[in-house]
């Protein structure tokens, strides 16, 4: 084991005296990357744990007693017998000082077992030490407090009740029943949560919850099913004369679902039945209609938001009220909408930037410049845009690359058992465990430690950890680590052949996979460029790949060839705009076109008003990544605003038949 750790140490610190190397794909490899005897023993122990083989685990414990991975073996052993273990044995494990998430993981599992058993005294003693709390444990903790006659726990239960539109764990049921029985949650609160649940479309849960109301206020399961299946047909068949609260609630649910599909059609149906609803119900409807219309880029969105009056809006509704105003270039409404947000939301970078833009457009330049200057110090999409408002283009995109960890810092970092564990887990291909271990290790690091850890990750080709770790620094920065550029030799030919900008390719690839070659998304996208299976087949035909097989997309050169070719394809299809092409790469070309306005839009406004949360964030990050990569690659300064450009209005005559997946 000592030899293996020494080999890892040599890998991590080789060349440190000459400064960190920035060609990681050329760094020397070591036999330490191959599985060794202890790795194999650990993997066997892991399988023994899964199989419930305590005898095999005990043998592994003896062999791995001095390994950095020993805490995992100890966890496996105790986890197998947790239900029969005595409290002293569990507490001894939880008292260990090893810096590993396995201890807190077992603490959470032990607390859940105590909660199920209603052993509240032991639970109350251990719960304050838990670091990773979830809703199930929160409810158990409130139960423990209630058992200790703390009525404040039931008031907190009401807050949870009124903020959750989803399913909640069974540990919350007894708590809510007690809160209802004690009058802490009344019928109005039940109706409010039913409405929240209906907003998520969960009619089964809504029906179940409404059963806690008096019979005349309970929702009909048949009516809910009908409204969900075909809201337009349900509304057309509806007779709301003398309708009660329950019938109106189902009608509002149907209207909301119809608004998701076609806001104008929902409004047409609303006009026929509006008289049957009270003022609060009408404002509620218009708040949702405005929200759905804004996401569809419907020009009547602002009108409908105004019709909602003083109806309290959700965070997403407030955001889309402002986005609708941006599309309409209504800067007074932009300012009003942002000022109506709670302070926490106003302080988000997006709304600080757009508030400053509104002030600028409303000829309050001095205050606008102050706000731009404050935001310009941040390294993100809005920080770049703000910097371009108050300084030169050359200065706005400057990237700090000065601090590099020395040999002593790297040695000290690699001496940490947590880092050794993470490296070993990565080496064994256990990325989920390795990533948890790494994140746990770095959670209290200062800037110097973060950069040392990032450099070790880079030298071990764990590029995603290197980037994410370097991204967390507050004062000391190294953008060579934040914006790694591996595989340049592999990419160069594809980029030159297709005439793509290298900085944009890297900006997109960093966002797609963080340069993890084996990355695979939940929907099946693969590799560095995250190519979907159907798109890979289409690209294989376009590239003339004979005998293409689906596994080929995982190969480095094939993945890069396909990804860059697709980038060039969507760029050509979409006005040579990297903003539109980035949106297309993530969400599909037809959607990228559909999101354009009826008039030309600033690229930043287009990006801000993309309806898909994932794609909206993706496009902003790709474009800001591009600026930083261009600087690191030594390209002439070019502003983010110039790169975003002006997005042309919709042109129905110029439509390419393309698929909506990458």
PyMOL commands that set and color helices and strands:
alter all, ss='L'
color gray80, all
select helices_A, chain A and resi 2-13+16-18+24-26+31-33+37-51+54-63+70-80+87-94+101-117+120-127+135-147+152-163+170-181+187-199+203-210+215-217+221-229+231-236+245-261+263-276+279-295+301-307+315-327+331-339+343-346+349-361+365-375+381-390+393-396+407-414+417-427+431-442+447-459+463-470+479-482+488-498+502-513+533-542+550-554+556-573+578-587+589-594+603-608+613-632+640-644
alter helices_A, ss='H'
color red, helices_A
select strands_A, chain A and resi 601-602+646-647
alter strands_A, ss='S'
color yellow, strands_A
deselect
rebuild
show_as cartoon
